[in-house]
């Protein structure tokens, strides 16, 4: 689903982003841009992936955090900084603070992934686990700022943050000067806003498309209302773009400069993450894969060359396992079957031999003998198979029927 956007003047100019780029020299990496033959064939035009998942701390967040903290006055630096985040912003603030010699405190939810908590501590932050969700951690961080005088570093709602994120846009124009469409994931909107400021000033013809998860899409109702509107209980696996309300500063920029906002399903997100891993050999978190999900969902709706920003790669291994299973299911890589067999020795072994010949991997086998619909000498077998895709699934079912098995579904 897509939503057209247009609106009022924005608060940042190209010089702000260029200044941020100079400030980040030697701090943030010039992340690579990789071509994707699979996506290019799908879209019908060249598609390039801007790999911010390979940035220091594993996401673009270091850029904005460093620029924001660099701009603090000496007395503000002396008071330290505080932030709240479930992962990427936490790590960006922690490393930026360490590089600038500023004390940092980061509030994270109690359930934050342990690898992200450990990384934030290793970058030098004083991590405090507080609240069950980021909003509760955010409230605790603001209270800490009021009590101690520490400067609160917002993840997206500040011009310096947006200017830092906008340096991604300058790099895209340098690395792919022929670009016609840039696709970028959106939570609060800081990255999309920054890229839009930089790119539209130099190449107003480039189309910029923002992407949100369907279950956490605050921008469509906000754009319809002409102001930031909060949504209740955003739900998505893409925690990097799981934001309930746009920020005032990025909203004004997005409203004016971002051409379109699209939403993607959870199935598309998991399929995109799987594709990045298998085809591009890149570890990308669900928020980072949102741009690829948009291309998978509507491949012929963009003009190339296309640059899709992979905003981050910090994914918890346990979540990765669940997402990959979900992605494989969405791609038709799993097949569930029920078959009626004669209940006698050797029958199951024969069935497994047939499946082996069809190159289908058996993940699980379950027997049912007590169903009243079964005959006295029958058993029902439920199989979970790993396949090569939907065509292979159809081939397996057809082959089983051809050799005489009763496939129930």
One Martini backbone bead per residue (centre of mass of N, CA, C, O) as a GRO file, in nm:
protein
  409
    1UNK     BB    1   0.099   0.034   0.020
    2UNK     BB    2   0.032   0.379  -0.069
    3UNK     BB    3   0.146   0.733  -0.003
    4UNK     BB    4   0.105   1.050  -0.065
    5UNK     BB    5   0.329   1.340  -0.042
    6UNK     BB    6   0.298   1.678   0.104
    7UNK     BB    7   0.435   2.021   0.201
    8UNK     BB    8   0.616   2.207   0.400
    9UNK     BB    9   0.867   2.345   0.533
   10UNK     BB   10   1.204   2.291   0.621
   11UNK     BB   11   1.485   2.302   0.869
   12UNK     BB   12   1.691   2.202   0.645
   13UNK     BB   13   2.011   2.194   0.478
   14UNK     BB   14   2.273   2.099   0.293
   15UNK     BB   15   2.498   2.224   0.477
   16UNK     BB   16   2.436   2.048   0.722
   17UNK     BB   17   2.523   1.780   0.590
   18UNK     BB   18   2.807   1.862   0.504
   19UNK     BB   19   2.904   1.920   0.791
   20UNK     BB   20   2.859   1.631   0.894
   21UNK     BB   21   3.057   1.493   0.701
   22UNK     BB   22   3.311   1.628   0.813
   23UNK     BB   23   3.273   1.527   1.108
   24UNK     BB   24   3.274   1.204   1.009
   25UNK     BB   25   3.553   1.195   0.935
   26UNK     BB   26   3.692   0.893   1.054
   27UNK     BB   27   3.425   0.759   1.186
   28UNK     BB   28   3.255   0.692   0.952
   29UNK     BB   29   3.176   0.483   0.717
   30UNK     BB   30   3.207   0.399   0.383
   31UNK     BB   31   2.970   0.231   0.264
   32UNK     BB   32   2.879  -0.007   0.069
   33UNK     BB   33   2.778  -0.095  -0.275
   34UNK     BB   34   2.551  -0.347  -0.384
   35UNK     BB   35   2.466  -0.553  -0.621
   36UNK     BB   36   2.146  -0.701  -0.750
   37UNK     BB   37   2.047  -0.938  -0.963
   38UNK     BB   38   1.779  -1.035  -0.860
   39UNK     BB   39   1.641  -0.753  -0.825
   40UNK     BB   40   1.693  -0.652  -1.109
   41UNK     BB   41   1.521  -0.866  -1.251
   42UNK     BB   42   1.258  -0.801  -1.098
   43UNK     BB   43   1.248  -0.485  -1.174
   44UNK     BB   44   1.412  -0.407  -1.453
   45UNK     BB   45   1.661  -0.285  -1.288
   46UNK     BB   46   1.896  -0.147  -1.121
   47UNK     BB   47   2.015  -0.277  -0.799
   48UNK     BB   48   2.115  -0.126  -0.491
   49UNK     BB   49   2.303  -0.174  -0.182
   50UNK     BB   50   2.310   0.007   0.115
   51UNK     BB   51   2.552  -0.089   0.375
   52UNK     BB   52   2.469  -0.009   0.700
   53UNK     BB   53   2.524  -0.293   0.833
   54UNK     BB   54   2.854  -0.212   0.807
   55UNK     BB   55   2.858  -0.025   1.020
   56UNK     BB   56   2.930   0.107   1.290
   57UNK     BB   57   2.734  -0.085   1.515
   58UNK     BB   58   2.534  -0.185   1.261
   59UNK     BB   59   2.451   0.126   1.190
   60UNK     BB   60   2.350   0.462   1.120
   61UNK     BB   61   2.336   0.593   1.418
   62UNK     BB   62   2.619   0.714   1.458
   63UNK     BB   63   2.596   0.969   1.290
   64UNK     BB   64   2.389   1.134   1.460
   65UNK     BB   65   2.514   1.104   1.741
   66UNK     BB   66   2.785   1.244   1.682
   67UNK     BB   67   2.677   1.517   1.590
   68UNK     BB   68   2.515   1.586   1.843
   69UNK     BB   69   2.751   1.564   2.056
   70UNK     BB   70   2.950   1.759   1.915
   71UNK     BB   71   2.740   2.016   1.963
   72UNK     BB   72   2.813   2.041   2.245
   73UNK     BB   73   2.878   2.199   2.512
   74UNK     BB   74   3.102   2.174   2.758
   75UNK     BB   75   2.886   2.163   2.990
   76UNK     BB   76   2.724   1.933   2.858
   77UNK     BB   77   2.943   1.720   2.846
   78UNK     BB   78   2.996   1.715   3.155
   79UNK     BB   79   2.695   1.597   3.213
   80UNK     BB   80   2.622   1.425   2.991
   81UNK     BB   81   2.442   1.145   2.853
   82UNK     BB   82   2.109   1.033   2.738
   83UNK     BB   83   1.931   0.724   2.658
   84UNK     BB   84   1.688   0.535   2.453
   85UNK     BB   85   1.694   0.175   2.380
   86UNK     BB   86   1.701  -0.152   2.208
   87UNK     BB   87   1.994  -0.076   2.030
   88UNK     BB   88   2.113   0.117   1.796
   89UNK     BB   89   2.113   0.389   1.947
   90UNK     BB   90   2.270   0.290   2.188
   91UNK     BB   91   2.535   0.228   2.031
   92UNK     BB   92   2.578   0.503   1.902
   93UNK     BB   93   2.600   0.666   2.167
   94UNK     BB   94   2.826   0.505   2.302
   95UNK     BB   95   3.047   0.549   2.086
   96UNK     BB   96   3.036   0.854   2.053
   97UNK     BB   97   3.104   0.918   2.346
   98UNK     BB   98   3.377   0.774   2.358
   99UNK     BB   99   3.513   0.942   2.126
  100UNK     BB  100   3.438   1.228   2.298
  101UNK     BB  101   3.450   1.194   2.617
  102UNK     BB  102   3.154   1.101   2.710
  103UNK     BB  103   2.915   1.041   2.928
  104UNK     BB  104   2.699   0.742   2.934
  105UNK     BB  105   2.341   0.673   2.941
  106UNK     BB  106   2.140   0.367   2.903
  107UNK     BB  107   1.810   0.284   2.837
  108UNK     BB  108   1.667  -0.047   2.865
  109UNK     BB  109   1.489  -0.299   2.822
  110UNK     BB  110   1.459  -0.594   2.982
  111UNK     BB  111   1.408  -0.750   2.685
  112UNK     BB  112   1.661  -0.701   2.558
  113UNK     BB  113   1.894  -0.808   2.370
  114UNK     BB  114   2.187  -0.927   2.484
  115UNK     BB  115   2.384  -0.836   2.255
  116UNK     BB  116   2.302  -0.530   2.277
  117UNK     BB  117   2.376  -0.485   2.568
  118UNK     BB  118   2.672  -0.572   2.550
  119UNK     BB  119   2.762  -0.369   2.330
  120UNK     BB  120   2.693  -0.109   2.484
  121UNK     BB  121   2.890  -0.161   2.715
  122UNK     BB  122   3.150  -0.195   2.538
  123UNK     BB  123   3.127   0.115   2.439
  124UNK     BB  124   3.074   0.258   2.756
  125UNK     BB  125   2.803   0.231   2.880
  126UNK     BB  126   2.548   0.290   3.114
  127UNK     BB  127   2.339   0.028   3.173
  128UNK     BB  128   1.972   0.041   3.208
  129UNK     BB  129   1.720  -0.161   3.314
  130UNK     BB  130   1.391  -0.043   3.195
  131UNK     BB  131   1.126  -0.182   3.140
  132UNK     BB  132   0.934  -0.342   2.874
  133UNK     BB  133   0.953  -0.082   2.699
  134UNK     BB  134   1.073   0.192   2.540
  135UNK     BB  135   0.880   0.403   2.664
  136UNK     BB  136   0.975   0.344   2.957
  137UNK     BB  137   1.272   0.410   2.907
  138UNK     BB  138   1.224   0.700   2.813
  139UNK     BB  139   1.107   0.808   3.076
  140UNK     BB  140   1.360   0.744   3.245
  141UNK     BB  141   1.558   0.922   3.082
  142UNK     BB  142   1.416   1.193   3.128
  143UNK     BB  143   1.433   1.186   3.436
  144UNK     BB  144   1.740   1.173   3.448
  145UNK     BB  145   1.786   1.444   3.307
  146UNK     BB  146   1.640   1.617   3.520
  147UNK     BB  147   1.813   1.519   3.774
  148UNK     BB  148   2.128   1.557   3.633
  149UNK     BB  149   2.163   1.722   3.339
  150UNK     BB  150   2.155   1.545   3.120
  151UNK     BB  151   2.159   1.486   2.781
  152UNK     BB  152   1.914   1.428   2.561
  153UNK     BB  153   1.914   1.168   2.303
  154UNK     BB  154   1.747   1.161   2.033
  155UNK     BB  155   1.686   0.937   1.769
  156UNK     BB  156   1.519   1.177   1.557
  157UNK     BB  157   1.425   1.469   1.708
  158UNK     BB  158   1.682   1.629   1.546
  159UNK     BB  159   1.878   1.809   1.339
  160UNK     BB  160   2.154   1.665   1.392
  161UNK     BB  161   2.061   1.381   1.343
  162UNK     BB  162   1.960   1.425   1.051
  163UNK     BB  163   2.224   1.526   0.931
  164UNK     BB  164   2.381   1.266   0.981
  165UNK     BB  165   2.193   1.076   0.817
  166UNK     BB  166   2.225   1.240   0.540
  167UNK     BB  167   2.507   1.121   0.454
  168UNK     BB  168   2.391   0.884   0.298
  169UNK     BB  169   2.292   1.050   0.055
  170UNK     BB  170   2.567   1.153  -0.042
  171UNK     BB  171   2.687   0.872  -0.095
  172UNK     BB  172   2.487   0.778  -0.306
  173UNK     BB  173   2.559   1.000  -0.519
  174UNK     BB  174   2.858   0.910  -0.541
  175UNK     BB  175   2.807   0.591  -0.605
  176UNK     BB  176   2.509   0.669  -0.767
  177UNK     BB  177   2.449   0.914  -0.991
  178UNK     BB  178   2.202   0.754  -1.159
  179UNK     BB  179   1.988   0.770  -0.967
  180UNK     BB  180   1.609   0.750  -0.925
  181UNK     BB  181   1.576   0.557  -0.660
  182UNK     BB  182   1.497   0.576  -0.306
  183UNK     BB  183   1.500   0.338  -0.039
  184UNK     BB  184   1.357   0.379   0.301
  185UNK     BB  185   1.334   0.331   0.618
  186UNK     BB  186   1.065   0.386   0.876
  187UNK     BB  187   0.995   0.540   1.182
  188UNK     BB  188   1.051   0.845   1.276
  189UNK     BB  189   1.239   0.966   1.006
  190UNK     BB  190   1.547   1.053   1.007
  191UNK     BB  191   1.672   0.914   0.757
  192UNK     BB  192   1.475   1.008   0.538
  193UNK     BB  193   1.509   1.310   0.590
  194UNK     BB  194   1.813   1.335   0.542
  195UNK     BB  195   1.819   1.224   0.256
  196UNK     BB  196   1.620   1.429   0.135
  197UNK     BB  197   1.781   1.687   0.179
  198UNK     BB  198   2.030   1.605   0.011
  199UNK     BB  199   1.903   1.501  -0.260
  200UNK     BB  200   1.697   1.729  -0.341
  201UNK     BB  201   1.915   1.954  -0.367
  202UNK     BB  202   2.074   1.793  -0.610
  203UNK     BB  203   1.816   1.574  -0.692
  204UNK     BB  204   1.490   1.634  -0.754
  205UNK     BB  205   1.433   1.371  -0.945
  206UNK     BB  206   1.453   1.195  -0.711
  207UNK     BB  207   1.299   0.922  -0.573
  208UNK     BB  208   1.138   0.895  -0.248
  209UNK     BB  209   1.097   0.598  -0.042
  210UNK     BB  210   0.909   0.496   0.220
  211UNK     BB  211   0.919   0.240   0.490
  212UNK     BB  212   0.668   0.044   0.656
  213UNK     BB  213   0.521  -0.132   0.888
  214UNK     BB  214   0.201  -0.220   0.916
  215UNK     BB  215   0.211  -0.239   1.252
  216UNK     BB  216   0.403   0.061   1.232
  217UNK     BB  217   0.219   0.301   1.077
  218UNK     BB  218   0.235   0.648   1.136
  219UNK     BB  219   0.249   0.816   0.868
  220UNK     BB  220  -0.017   0.795   0.714
  221UNK     BB  221  -0.201   0.940   0.933
  222UNK     BB  222  -0.021   1.191   0.957
  223UNK     BB  223  -0.038   1.288   0.662
  224UNK     BB  224  -0.349   1.310   0.660
  225UNK     BB  225  -0.344   1.527   0.912
  226UNK     BB  226  -0.069   1.716   0.914
  227UNK     BB  227   0.042   1.543   1.166
  228UNK     BB  228   0.148   1.393   1.431
  229UNK     BB  229   0.044   1.049   1.492
  230UNK     BB  230  -0.055   0.824   1.716
  231UNK     BB  231  -0.016   0.482   1.772
  232UNK     BB  232  -0.133   0.186   1.891
  233UNK     BB  233   0.050  -0.071   1.948
  234UNK     BB  234   0.301  -0.149   1.793
  235UNK     BB  235   0.357  -0.426   1.548
  236UNK     BB  236   0.683  -0.583   1.502
  237UNK     BB  237   0.986  -0.731   1.412
  238UNK     BB  238   1.083  -0.427   1.339
  239UNK     BB  239   1.235  -0.251   1.583
  240UNK     BB  240   1.378  -0.014   1.415
  241UNK     BB  241   1.052   0.076   1.313
  242UNK     BB  242   0.911   0.084   1.609
  243UNK     BB  243   0.701   0.359   1.589
  244UNK     BB  244   0.426   0.551   1.717
  245UNK     BB  245   0.569   0.843   1.642
  246UNK     BB  246   0.651   1.106   1.491
  247UNK     BB  247   0.859   1.356   1.447
  248UNK     BB  248   0.852   1.688   1.399
  249UNK     BB  249   1.103   1.727   1.223
  250UNK     BB  250   1.081   1.486   1.019
  251UNK     BB  251   0.792   1.536   0.926
  252UNK     BB  252   0.833   1.803   0.770
  253UNK     BB  253   1.023   1.673   0.563
  254UNK     BB  254   0.860   1.436   0.460
  255UNK     BB  255   0.613   1.599   0.364
  256UNK     BB  256   0.787   1.752   0.140
  257UNK     BB  257   1.024   1.525   0.019
  258UNK     BB  258   0.867   1.269   0.028
  259UNK     BB  259   0.693   1.093  -0.216
  260UNK     BB  260   0.659   0.810  -0.048
  261UNK     BB  261   0.459   0.568   0.143
  262UNK     BB  262   0.512   0.239   0.250
  263UNK     BB  263   0.388  -0.093   0.314
  264UNK     BB  264   0.473  -0.396   0.500
  265UNK     BB  265   0.483  -0.714   0.568
  266UNK     BB  266   0.595  -0.973   0.759
  267UNK     BB  267   0.645  -1.165   0.524
  268UNK     BB  268   0.823  -0.970   0.358
  269UNK     BB  269   1.043  -0.933   0.571
  270UNK     BB  270   1.135  -1.231   0.593
  271UNK     BB  271   1.196  -1.270   0.292
  272UNK     BB  272   1.411  -1.044   0.276
  273UNK     BB  273   1.611  -1.156   0.482
  274UNK     BB  274   1.660  -1.421   0.331
  275UNK     BB  275   1.764  -1.295   0.069
  276UNK     BB  276   2.008  -1.146   0.185
  277UNK     BB  277   2.147  -1.404   0.285
  278UNK     BB  278   2.144  -1.584   0.020
  279UNK     BB  279   2.213  -1.367  -0.218
  280UNK     BB  280   2.401  -1.130  -0.061
  281UNK     BB  281   2.546  -1.213   0.209
  282UNK     BB  282   2.357  -1.055   0.430
  283UNK     BB  283   2.320  -0.922   0.747
  284UNK     BB  284   1.980  -0.840   0.832
  285UNK     BB  285   1.749  -0.665   0.966
  286UNK     BB  286   1.421  -0.607   0.936
  287UNK     BB  287   1.446  -0.299   0.895
  288UNK     BB  288   1.668  -0.324   0.673
  289UNK     BB  289   1.468  -0.512   0.484
  290UNK     BB  290   1.225  -0.324   0.402
  291UNK     BB  291   1.320  -0.240   0.115
  292UNK     BB  292   1.314  -0.524  -0.006
  293UNK     BB  293   1.017  -0.577   0.056
  294UNK     BB  294   0.910  -0.358  -0.136
  295UNK     BB  295   1.025  -0.491  -0.394
  296UNK     BB  296   0.878  -0.764  -0.364
  297UNK     BB  297   0.583  -0.639  -0.360
  298UNK     BB  298   0.670  -0.392  -0.594
  299UNK     BB  299   0.879  -0.427  -0.853
  300UNK     BB  300   0.725  -0.240  -1.100
  301UNK     BB  301   0.710   0.062  -0.927
  302UNK     BB  302   1.008   0.139  -1.027
  303UNK     BB  303   1.283   0.344  -1.106
  304UNK     BB  304   1.583   0.313  -1.264
  305UNK     BB  305   1.800   0.327  -1.057
  306UNK     BB  306   1.827   0.152  -0.742
  307UNK     BB  307   1.830   0.239  -0.386
  308UNK     BB  308   1.872   0.028  -0.103
  309UNK     BB  309   1.853   0.062   0.238
  310UNK     BB  310   2.058  -0.097   0.482
  311UNK     BB  311   2.033   0.010   0.808
  312UNK     BB  312   2.079  -0.290   0.947
  313UNK     BB  313   2.243  -0.587   1.151
  314UNK     BB  314   2.092  -0.612   1.443
  315UNK     BB  315   2.038  -0.947   1.521
  316UNK     BB  316   1.897  -1.178   1.697
  317UNK     BB  317   1.951  -1.510   1.679
  318UNK     BB  318   1.666  -1.605   1.770
  319UNK     BB  319   1.511  -1.427   1.573
  320UNK     BB  320   1.644  -1.531   1.317
  321UNK     BB  321   1.529  -1.815   1.330
  322UNK     BB  322   1.229  -1.734   1.310
  323UNK     BB  323   1.247  -1.568   1.048
  324UNK     BB  324   1.355  -1.789   0.861
  325UNK     BB  325   1.113  -1.973   0.891
  326UNK     BB  326   0.909  -1.766   0.789
  327UNK     BB  327   1.045  -1.713   0.515
  328UNK     BB  328   1.030  -2.006   0.410
  329UNK     BB  329   0.725  -2.025   0.420
  330UNK     BB  330   0.664  -1.778   0.233
  331UNK     BB  331   0.847  -1.928  -0.004
  332UNK     BB  332   0.767  -2.244  -0.003
  333UNK     BB  333   0.984  -2.436   0.182
  334UNK     BB  334   0.731  -2.567   0.309
  335UNK     BB  335   0.571  -2.895   0.380
  336UNK     BB  336   0.245  -3.019   0.449
  337UNK     BB  337   0.148  -3.365   0.521
  338UNK     BB  338  -0.114  -3.614   0.465
  339UNK     BB  339  -0.116  -3.973   0.511
  340UNK     BB  340  -0.231  -4.289   0.405
  341UNK     BB  341  -0.146  -4.597   0.569
  342UNK     BB  342  -0.027  -4.894   0.621
  343UNK     BB  343  -0.011  -5.083   0.932
  344UNK     BB  344   0.316  -5.172   0.861
  345UNK     BB  345   0.607  -5.285   0.818
  346UNK     BB  346   0.805  -5.057   0.602
  347UNK     BB  347   0.625  -4.817   0.497
  348UNK     BB  348   0.777  -4.569   0.601
  349UNK     BB  349   1.049  -4.635   0.469
  350UNK     BB  350   0.943  -4.613   0.181
  351UNK     BB  351   0.853  -4.319   0.193
  352UNK     BB  352   1.133  -4.200   0.264
  353UNK     BB  353   1.263  -4.297   0.003
  354UNK     BB  354   1.096  -4.127  -0.190
  355UNK     BB  355   1.173  -3.850  -0.069
  356UNK     BB  356   1.474  -3.874  -0.121
  357UNK     BB  357   1.440  -3.890  -0.436
  358UNK     BB  358   1.301  -3.582  -0.422
  359UNK     BB  359   1.470  -3.392  -0.229
  360UNK     BB  360   1.326  -3.415   0.059
  361UNK     BB  361   1.326  -3.281   0.380
  362UNK     BB  362   1.281  -3.429   0.688
  363UNK     BB  363   1.165  -3.282   0.995
  364UNK     BB  364   0.879  -3.438   1.051
  365UNK     BB  365   0.700  -3.705   1.237
  366UNK     BB  366   0.352  -3.813   1.257
  367UNK     BB  367   0.121  -4.021   1.436
  368UNK     BB  368  -0.215  -4.163   1.361
  369UNK     BB  369  -0.446  -4.414   1.526
  370UNK     BB  370  -0.731  -4.275   1.672
  371UNK     BB  371  -0.898  -4.215   1.432
  372UNK     BB  372  -1.222  -4.295   1.333
  373UNK     BB  373  -1.156  -4.264   1.013
  374UNK     BB  374  -0.987  -4.503   1.043
  375UNK     BB  375  -0.882  -4.789   0.974
  376UNK     BB  376  -0.773  -5.073   1.123
  377UNK     BB  377  -0.500  -5.070   0.906
  378UNK     BB  378  -0.449  -4.765   0.964
  379UNK     BB  379  -0.238  -4.467   0.908
  380UNK     BB  380  -0.148  -4.143   0.997
  381UNK     BB  381   0.078  -3.912   0.833
  382UNK     BB  382   0.276  -3.639   0.938
  383UNK     BB  383   0.454  -3.398   0.738
  384UNK     BB  384   0.769  -3.219   0.746
  385UNK     BB  385   0.902  -3.021   0.480
  386UNK     BB  386   1.190  -2.945   0.293
  387UNK     BB  387   1.224  -2.725   0.020
  388UNK     BB  388   1.277  -2.531  -0.293
  389UNK     BB  389   0.967  -2.472  -0.337
  390UNK     BB  390   0.668  -2.458  -0.495
  391UNK     BB  391   0.740  -2.650  -0.730
  392UNK     BB  392   0.847  -2.876  -0.548
  393UNK     BB  393   0.590  -2.927  -0.391
  394UNK     BB  394   0.423  -3.019  -0.637
  395UNK     BB  395   0.612  -3.251  -0.716
  396UNK     BB  396   0.582  -3.419  -0.459
  397UNK     BB  397   0.277  -3.462  -0.463
  398UNK     BB  398   0.264  -3.593  -0.744
  399UNK     BB  399   0.457  -3.832  -0.692
  400UNK     BB  400   0.297  -3.964  -0.462
  401UNK     BB  401   0.041  -4.020  -0.628
  402UNK     BB  402   0.175  -4.185  -0.861
  403UNK     BB  403   0.262  -4.423  -0.635
  404UNK     BB  404  -0.024  -4.436  -0.438
  405UNK     BB  405  -0.065  -4.212  -0.244
  406UNK     BB  406  -0.265  -4.067   0.018
  407UNK     BB  407  -0.328  -3.732  -0.010
  408UNK     BB  408  -0.473  -3.496   0.223
  409UNK     BB  409  -0.267  -3.205   0.265
   0.00000   0.00000   0.00000
